[in-house]
Amino acid sequence: MIDIVPAIDIIGGKCVRLSKGDYGTQKVYNESPLDVARAFEDAGCTLLHLVDLDGAKSKHIVNYRTLETIAGHTNLHIDFGGGLKSDDDLRIAFESGAEKVTGGSIAVTDHNMFEGWLKKYGSDAIILGADARGGKISTNGWLDDSDEQIVPFIRQYMEKGVTQVISTDIDCDGMLQGPSLSLYKEILAELPGLRLIASGGVSGMGDIENLDKLGVPAVIVGKAIYEGRITMQQLEKFNLQK
């Protein structure tokens, strides 16, 4: 059964969500990310996707104190991303309690550094971020587009040892209109053996069921929970079935 991974996006130490990665659409949902994380844990979640949106924009880690607080006061296994551009950023993330980190922009702009992280920390700890707009990888908090096509981009890193990928269709993100099933179907068909973590567009439990039927191993869910499209009771019921 598919894993549901709740997301917490951080700006200014607060829990927010954007639409299509547009910082101008910022909506604050909670002043305390720790309270949100505890609610997810109470609902039976074991995984958390924590994104430093300030870091993504600033190109270096910013909200590591929030990571440290959640890691220190919950038992959640945290995947942390956003602004990880240097060895020092990665060190701070792991020392602050991240179990895994996601590197997206750095995998486009500095292949050698990302491959170095893979060798140093291993494929269990390093997730490739493959977020795309129009089939091409976007970088720097989705503010910039590259010429990298998504499937070849993932394939080249699988050849280097990557086993886990978070892939967001940016045009779907935060829109609550359903995930990009066609994109994930293509990725799964082209890249067997990949642990694909879908992200963006989930509007309710029906979308999660459709991803499960496709064979997607995990899905990140944020706005659908914050907007009440998926309730904590539904999340708890789902987790109890696993």
Legacy VTK file of the C-alpha trace (Angstrom):
# vtk DataFile Version 3.0
C-alpha trace
ASCII
DATASET POLYDATA
POINTS 242 float
0.000 0.000 0.000
1.142 3.520 -0.792
2.734 5.636 1.970
1.177 9.020 2.712
3.905 11.518 3.626
2.499 14.775 5.055
4.336 17.958 4.137
5.214 21.024 6.148
6.561 23.996 4.195
8.313 26.680 6.227
8.606 30.432 5.673
9.651 32.606 8.585
9.320 29.661 10.948
5.625 29.259 10.096
3.716 26.499 8.323
2.651 27.782 4.893
1.570 26.566 1.458
2.116 28.024 -1.999
0.358 27.438 -5.315
2.551 26.319 -8.233
5.579 27.337 -6.174
4.641 31.029 -6.394
5.862 32.822 -3.272
3.251 35.514 -3.899
0.507 32.981 -3.116
1.822 32.253 0.378
-0.860 31.271 2.887
-0.024 30.733 6.556
-1.808 27.716 8.049
-0.207 27.516 11.463
2.239 29.547 13.512
3.671 26.358 15.048
5.101 23.703 12.712
5.739 21.532 15.792
2.018 21.449 16.630
1.286 20.418 13.037
3.961 17.713 13.116
2.587 16.346 16.393
-0.905 16.184 14.891
0.453 14.132 11.987
2.220 11.824 14.410
-0.977 11.428 16.453
-2.739 10.402 13.224
-0.303 7.519 12.809
2.112 9.097 10.341
5.743 8.050 10.677
7.244 10.108 7.828
7.418 13.879 7.310
8.497 15.963 4.326
9.842 19.272 5.661
10.670 22.020 3.179
12.678 25.158 3.946
11.143 27.589 1.456
13.252 30.454 2.801
16.274 28.261 2.157
15.165 27.415 -1.367
14.935 31.120 -2.176
18.128 32.094 -0.309
20.153 29.160 -1.723
21.333 28.028 1.701
19.704 26.353 4.692
17.683 28.802 6.836
15.025 27.085 8.968
17.189 24.414 10.554
15.964 25.390 14.032
12.452 24.334 13.019
13.857 21.014 11.817
15.730 20.635 15.115
12.580 21.349 17.141
10.404 18.846 15.265
13.101 16.161 15.295
13.672 16.689 19.014
10.016 16.558 20.037
8.535 13.876 17.745
9.526 10.421 16.528
8.856 11.308 12.889
11.397 10.276 10.250
12.106 13.574 8.514
13.073 14.196 4.910
14.371 17.763 4.688
14.799 19.872 1.566
15.137 23.444 0.398
18.314 25.450 -0.066
20.792 22.613 0.354
23.649 23.877 -1.795
26.838 23.023 0.100
28.470 20.330 2.208
27.953 22.599 5.204
24.209 22.875 4.505
23.984 19.092 4.451
25.955 18.763 7.669
23.648 21.221 9.420
20.543 19.382 8.142
21.720 16.005 9.409
22.987 17.426 12.712
19.597 19.127 13.177
17.765 15.821 12.925
17.036 15.089 9.274
17.107 11.380 8.472
17.075 12.031 4.743
17.656 15.111 2.596
16.345 16.019 -0.813
18.616 17.685 -3.348
17.000 19.170 -6.421
18.626 22.322 -7.774
22.109 21.174 -6.769
21.664 18.014 -8.843
21.214 20.252 -11.895
23.827 22.907 -11.187
26.588 20.830 -9.566
26.606 17.155 -10.559
29.914 16.506 -8.792
28.702 17.789 -5.442
25.452 15.813 -5.561
27.294 12.644 -6.556
29.714 13.299 -3.694
26.780 13.403 -1.268
25.553 10.079 -2.635
28.946 8.499 -2.070
29.378 9.968 1.416
25.899 9.433 2.862
24.476 6.649 0.677
21.309 6.290 -1.369
19.141 5.702 1.719
19.890 9.216 2.983
19.922 11.178 -0.295
16.711 11.709 -2.262
16.792 13.250 -5.726
14.344 16.096 -6.243
12.977 16.019 -9.781
10.415 18.799 -9.963
9.251 19.687 -13.445
7.296 22.276 -15.333
6.280 21.233 -18.834
8.426 18.107 -18.560
11.623 20.054 -17.761
13.358 20.235 -14.393
12.961 23.484 -12.418
15.445 24.832 -9.889
15.922 27.425 -7.124
12.571 27.012 -5.411
10.943 26.543 -8.855
11.867 30.100 -9.801
14.062 28.965 -12.708
13.622 26.376 -15.472
16.398 24.215 -16.883
16.753 22.330 -20.167
16.868 18.955 -18.378
14.108 16.530 -19.414
12.737 14.716 -16.378
13.143 11.030 -17.328
16.730 11.294 -18.662
17.578 13.480 -15.652
16.415 10.799 -13.199
17.981 7.987 -15.230
21.460 9.522 -15.163
21.341 9.685 -11.384
19.952 6.178 -10.997
23.089 5.083 -12.826
25.056 6.892 -10.092
23.175 5.120 -7.294
19.992 7.120 -6.671
17.097 4.894 -5.576
14.570 7.490 -4.333
13.043 10.418 -6.202
10.504 13.050 -5.207
8.819 14.323 -8.344
6.421 17.263 -8.434
4.539 18.421 -11.496
4.712 22.117 -10.613
1.648 23.025 -12.649
-0.375 20.730 -10.358
1.156 21.790 -7.049
-1.237 23.436 -4.616
-4.054 23.475 -7.165
-6.108 20.619 -5.640
-7.022 19.391 -9.123
-5.398 15.987 -9.046
-1.819 14.733 -9.489
-0.086 14.191 -12.826
-0.917 10.495 -13.251
0.440 10.442 -16.805
3.837 11.746 -15.642
4.141 9.164 -12.880
2.980 6.355 -15.161
5.726 7.323 -17.627
8.408 7.494 -14.920
7.463 4.106 -13.468
7.411 2.502 -16.923
10.744 3.995 -17.984
12.584 3.571 -14.680
11.696 0.260 -12.990
13.049 -0.248 -9.491
12.783 3.428 -8.554
11.105 4.451 -5.299
8.989 7.235 -6.731
7.471 9.726 -4.310
4.709 11.671 -6.046
3.975 15.239 -5.020
1.547 17.952 -6.024
-2.115 18.195 -6.904
-3.646 15.695 -4.484
-7.212 16.845 -3.764
-8.552 13.925 -1.725
-8.282 10.253 -0.862
-9.472 9.306 -4.360
-6.283 10.742 -5.866
-4.188 8.722 -3.437
-6.095 5.564 -4.392
-5.409 6.282 -8.089
-1.689 6.699 -7.410
-1.710 3.463 -5.426
-3.312 1.653 -8.374
-0.518 2.976 -10.619
2.031 1.419 -8.290
3.416 4.671 -6.898
5.147 3.754 -3.597
4.598 7.049 -1.743
2.867 10.409 -2.066
3.500 13.744 -0.375
0.325 15.513 0.702
0.086 19.061 2.002
-2.617 21.472 0.946
-5.351 18.814 0.747
-4.852 18.223 4.474
-4.620 21.892 5.411
-7.744 22.731 3.419
-9.704 19.852 4.990
-9.970 17.799 1.793
-8.271 14.987 3.704
-9.128 14.955 7.399
-6.923 13.790 10.228
-9.519 11.077 10.857
-9.131 9.822 7.276
-5.360 9.942 7.640
-5.521 7.948 10.873
-7.887 5.362 9.363
-5.613 4.958 6.363
-2.530 4.514 8.532
-4.268 1.933 10.726
-4.957 -0.170 7.624
-1.273 -0.423 6.779
LINES 1 243
242 0 1 2 3 4 5 6 7 8 9 10 11 12 13 14 15 16 17 18 19 20 21 22 23 24 25 26 27 28 29 30 31 32 33 34 35 36 37 38 39 40 41 42 43 44 45 46 47 48 49 50 51 52 53 54 55 56 57 58 59 60 61 62 63 64 65 66 67 68 69 70 71 72 73 74 75 76 77 78 79 80 81 82 83 84 85 86 87 88 89 90 91 92 93 94 95 96 97 98 99 100 101 102 103 104 105 106 107 108 109 110 111 112 113 114 115 116 117 118 119 120 121 122 123 124 125 126 127 128 129 130 131 132 133 134 135 136 137 138 139 140 141 142 143 144 145 146 147 148 149 150 151 152 153 154 155 156 157 158 159 160 161 162 163 164 165 166 167 168 169 170 171 172 173 174 175 176 177 178 179 180 181 182 183 184 185 186 187 188 189 190 191 192 193 194 195 196 197 198 199 200 201 202 203 204 205 206 207 208 209 210 211 212 213 214 215 216 217 218 219 220 221 222 223 224 225 226 227 228 229 230 231 232 233 234 235 236 237 238 239 240 241
